[in-house]
Amino acid sequence: MGWTVNDMPSLAGKIAIVTGANSGLGYETALALAGAGAETVVAARSRGKGETAVARIRAAHPAAKVRFEALDLGSLASVAAFAGRIAAGHDRLDILVNNAGVMALPARETTEDGFERQIGVSFLGHFALTARLLPMLRKTGGARVVQLSSLAHARRGGIDFDNLQGEREYQPWQAYSFSKLAMLMFALELDRRARAGGWSVASMAAHPGWARSELIDNGMGKSIGARLIGLLFPLVSQSAAAGALPTLYAATEPEAASGCYYGPQGRGERRGPPGSARMSDAARDEAAARRLWEEAERLTGVSFQ
């Protein structure tokens, strides 16, 4: 049958943050973490949707310790404010799940700070968030950071640093692929730097396979192609709850290892129970990962030092 939420260890006494936890994969991840006893922060841009998610989690697990905190990953100021509130209220952080993302916006949009929205929200916002929370993660000892990638990370080759922001040419799926490749490269580079620095922080990545979430509805627009995908995708995909299992495995399973990548084990890694996932050669490019890290520090103004 494979690994399920029933195989999760008790998380009593641990603190977890899940970004984009108001719906889809993020909600299912937060639901399972709270159900296993972790004090869980539902981090999302919309207060209304976030508080609704908290109410649903409490309905499913009446004893759950769960709350909403506002976080807009498209705003570096919001990221800084969120991290400040977390640090003021807690002296530890055991699990950080960088789940939120934007998918294949039909036209180029920018964040509050002028970044192309897909790379800005999915990667740069999470980069800045992780850097600001790193002192808490290091203080905890044995903390885990999980970055959400995608099968799409391998679809477009390596990062085009000359067009990282889509200013020269914007292609929706290329931008999405870049953002998810960046997340996987971030996870691997964070692992290397944590090992070198003796940070006692484990860094993993996961992907959900083909999982049903609100990304398709919210990101792809209303073109004929988007509507067709919306009609056919439910027939070949798995639920958001199943899609969240690789993330939960990376975040909680004692045998999950830092520097590893997890995803569904079915055909093409599209569906099935969680296990080791395949990485592209581009994701393993350490020189490119160092360059991406340096570029992220320059763009966000945030450092891990």
Secondary structure, 3 states (H helix, E strand, C coil): CCCCHHHCCCCCCCEEEEECCCCHHHHHHHHHHHHCCCEEEEEECCHHHHHHHHHHHHHHCCCCCEEEEECCCCCHHHHHHHHHHHHHHCCCCCEEEECCCCCCCCCCCECCCCCEHHHHHHHHHHHHHHHHHHHHHHHHCCEEEEEECCHHHHCCCCCCHHHCCCCCCCCHHHHHHHHHHHHHHHHHHHHHHHHHHCCCEEEEEECCCCECCCHHHHHCCCCHHHHHHHHHHHHHCECHHHHCHHHHHHHHCCCCCCCCEEEECCHHHCCCCEEECCCCCHHHCHHHHHHHHHHHHHHHCCCCC
